[in-house]
């Protein structure tokens, strides 16, 4: 039984920073086991945060230049992490940072050049996990459900509360998953407008009140009525959500409270609609799982048959990096790591591009 020693890198739409996880992975029957050995989060400077956020507006030449320099930065951070802990690594699996995601146009792009990352780190790199699925007619997202299937099958639902909320579950003997809609992206937008990185534990949101008019406008967004498979990204947020929030004359506390109620109502609706039995368990991870008020509100909006389970902080924060480590191993072994039942592609695929250092 081979144990793979691999690093996963994750940068999400919440723009908090780069997550690095050194993982030991091994197959056990039809499933996989893991041990997250070392972790690190590297916060983005305000300048990097702004550049990543606004990269969607860059001209092609500037975007490609940023793609290369960001890849070098990822490699440098990986090398620092490896050297700090004297790690034995067989490869790095990197999600990159999504700047463009328009699967309906056949387009998706994650910056963080794999070759630059490999050269700067001195390690084999697997990245660009979405492009092949989009080329096969899929959404290219979400990708984490392969980890839900192989690592966390004991839970009825797996919910990731990153910048975007996505869910996965088994239905008719296949894995179903899709982006529900908003999560930390709206909350972080509200706090950053007020000079704060985030609302720790949801304390400010807890002290606020719901703006019923804004809540209705958010709940009425067309995306929520689309059938799955579906995915969304920063473009939708900027075009459809930001104008609603920015035009509402409310306190930060009330906006945050409204945002959380919106997130939880949409999640609860999807879980309830797709629940086929009583006594369900829902595994909640991602930064939103650290928001006590959000988790409390979600439990209140779910029926009593669904219990929200929040794991230890390491898994909350590094689950996505862990899953990309798994996706890298599966790609190197030529095994399926993207599921057509999730993305709507023509077929399952072993996706990702391998780069060797030079």
Long-range contacts (C-beta under 8 A, 24 or more apart in sequence): 1-26, 1-27, 1-28, 2-26, 2-27, 4-90, 4-329, 5-87, 5-88, 5-89, 5-90, 6-89, 6-90, 6-91, 6-92, 6-93, 6-325, 6-328, 6-329, 7-78, 7-81, 7-82, 7-87, 7-89, 7-91, 7-92, 7-93, 7-123, 7-325, 8-92, 8-93, 8-94, 8-95, 8-318, 8-320, 8-321, 8-322, 8-323, 8-324, 8-325, 8-326, 8-328, 9-74, 9-78, 9-92, 9-93, 9-94, 9-95, 9-321, 9-324, 10-95, 10-318, 10-320, 10-321, 10-324, 11-52, 11-95, 11-96, 11-97, 11-112, 12-95, 12-162, 12-163, 12-320, 13-98, 13-162, 13-163, 13-164, 13-185, 13-233, 13-234, 13-237, 14-162, 14-163, 14-183, 14-184, 14-185, 14-188, 14-287, 15-44, 15-49, 15-52, 15-53, 15-163, 15-188, 16-41, 16-43, 16-44, 16-188, 16-197, 16-198, 16-287, 17-41, 17-42, 17-43, 17-44, 18-42, 18-44, 18-74, 18-77, 19-317, 19-318, 19-320, 19-321, 20-77, 20-78, 20-81, 20-321, 21-318, 21-321, 21-322, 21-325, 22-81, 22-85, 22-87, 22-89, 23-321, 23-322, 23-325, 23-326, 25-325, 25-326, 25-329, 31-150, 31-151, 31-153, 32-150, 32-151, 32-326, 33-151, 34-151, 34-322, 34-326, 36-314, 36-315, 36-318, 36-322, 37-87, 38-81, 38-85, 38-87, 39-314, 39-317, 39-318, 39-321, 40-81, 40-84, 41-317, 42-77, 52-97, 52-99, 53-234, 55-97, 55-99, 55-111, 56-99, 56-100, 56-234, 56-235, 56-238, 63-99, 63-111, 66-111, 67-111, 67-112, 67-113, 68-113, 68-116, 69-116, 70-97, 70-111, 70-112, 70-113, 71-111, 71-112, 71-113, 71-114, 71-115, 71-116, 71-117, 71-120, 72-113, 72-116, 72-117, 72-119, 72-120, 73-120, 74-112, 74-116, 74-117, 74-120, 74-121, 75-116, 75-117, 75-118, 75-119, 75-120, 75-121, 76-120, 76-121, 78-117, 78-120, 78-121, 78-123, 79-120, 79-121, 79-122, 82-121, 82-123, 89-123, 90-124, 91-123, 91-124, 91-125, 91-126, 91-328, 91-329, 91-332, 92-117, 92-118, 92-121, 92-123, 92-124, 92-125, 92-126, 92-328, 93-125, 93-126, 93-127, 93-324, 93-325, 93-326, 93-327, 93-328, 93-329, 93-331, 93-352, 94-125, 94-126, 94-127, 94-324, 95-127, 95-129, 95-143, 95-320, 95-324, 96-127, 96-128, 98-130, 98-233, 98-234, 99-234, 100-233, 100-235, 101-130, 101-140, 101-141, 101-231, 101-232, 101-233, 101-234, 101-235, 102-233, 102-235, 103-134, 103-138, 103-139, 103-140, 103-141, 103-231, 106-134, 106-135, 107-134, 108-134, 108-140, 108-141, 114-353, 114-354, 114-355, 115-355, 115-358, 117-355, 118-355, 118-356, 118-357, 118-358, 119-357, 119-358, 121-357, 122-357, 123-357, 124-354, 124-355, 124-356, 124-357, 125-354, 125-355, 125-356, 125-357, 126-327, 126-328, 126-331, 126-332, 126-352, 126-353, 126-354, 126-355, 127-352, 127-353, 127-355, 128-352, 128-353, 129-324, 129-327, 129-331, 129-337, 129-338, 129-351, 129-352, 130-351, 131-351, 131-353, 132-338, 132-349, 132-351, 132-352, 133-338, 133-343, 133-345, 133-349, 133-351, 136-340, 136-345, 136-346, 136-347, 136-349, 137-344, 137-345, 137-346, 138-229, 138-338, 138-340, 138-343, 138-344, 138-345, 138-346, 139-178, 139-229, 139-230, 139-231, 139-343, 139-344, 139-345, 140-231, 140-343, 141-166, 141-179, 141-231, 141-343, 142-166, 142-168, 142-177, 142-178, 142-179, 142-231, 142-342, 143-323, 143-324, 143-327, 143-337, 143-338, 144-168, 144-177, 144-319, 144-320, 144-323, 145-175, 145-177, 145-339, 145-342, 146-175, 146-323, 146-326, 146-327, 146-330, 146-336, 146-337, 146-338, 146-339, 147-319, 147-322, 147-323, 147-326, 147-327, 148-175, 148-177, 149-175, 149-339, 150-326, 151-322, 151-323, 151-326, 152-283, 154-281, 155-281, 155-282, 155-283, 155-309, 156-275, 156-277, 156-280, 156-281, 156-282, 156-306, 157-271, 157-274, 157-280, 157-281, 157-282, 157-283, 157-306, 158-282, 158-283, 158-285, 159-267, 159-271, 159-282, 159-283, 159-284, 159-285, 159-286, 160-285, 160-286, 160-319, 160-320, 161-263, 161-284, 161-285, 161-286, 161-287, 161-288, 161-289, 161-291, 161-294, 162-286, 162-287, 162-288, 162-320, 163-188, 163-234, 164-232, 164-233, 165-263, 165-266, 165-267, 165-288, 166-231, 167-267, 167-270, 167-271, 168-342, 169-274, 171-274, 171-276, 174-339, 174-341, 175-339, 175-341, 175-342, 176-228, 176-274, 176-341, 176-342, 177-228, 177-339, 177-342, 178-228, 178-229, 178-230, 178-231, 178-342, 179-230, 179-231, 179-232, 180-266, 180-267, 180-270, 181-221, 181-223, 181-224, 181-232, 181-263, 181-266, 182-218, 182-237, 182-241, 182-259, 182-262, 182-263, 182-266, 183-263, 183-286, 183-288, 184-286, 184-287, 184-288, 185-234, 185-237, 185-241, 186-237, 186-241, 186-245, 186-259, 186-262, 186-263, 187-256, 187-259, 187-260, 187-263, 187-288, 187-291, 189-237, 189-241, 189-242, 189-245, 190-245, 190-252, 190-255, 190-256, 190-259, 191-252, 191-256, 193-246, 193-252, 194-252, 198-287, 199-256, 199-291, 201-290, 201-291, 201-292, 201-293, 202-256, 202-260, 202-291, 202-292, 202-293, 202-294, 203-293, 204-252, 204-253, 204-256, 205-253, 205-256, 205-257, 205-259, 205-260, 205-291, 205-293, 205-294, 206-257, 206-293, 207-253, 207-257, 208-251, 208-252, 208-253, 208-254, 208-255, 208-256, 208-257, 208-258, 209-253, 209-254, 209-257, 210-254, 210-257, 210-258, 210-261, 211-248, 211-250, 211-254, 211-255, 211-258, 213-248, 214-244, 214-245, 214-248, 214-250, 214-255, 214-258, 215-258, 215-261, 215-262, 215-265, 217-244, 218-244, 218-258, 218-259, 218-262, 219-262, 219-265, 219-266, 224-266, 229-342, 229-343, 229-344, 231-343, 260-291, 260-293, 260-294, 260-297, 261-297, 263-288, 263-294, 263-298, 264-294, 264-297, 264-298, 264-300, 264-301, 265-301, 267-298, 267-301, 268-298, 268-301, 268-302, 271-302, 271-306, 272-302, 272-303, 272-306, 275-303, 275-305, 275-306, 277-305, 278-305, 279-305, 279-307, 280-305, 280-306, 280-307, 281-306, 281-307, 281-309, 282-306, 282-307, 282-308, 282-309, 283-309, 283-311, 284-308, 284-309, 284-310, 284-316, 285-311, 285-315, 285-316, 285-319, 285-320, 286-316, 286-319, 286-320, 287-316, 287-317, 289-316, 290-316, 290-317, 327-351, 327-352, 328-352
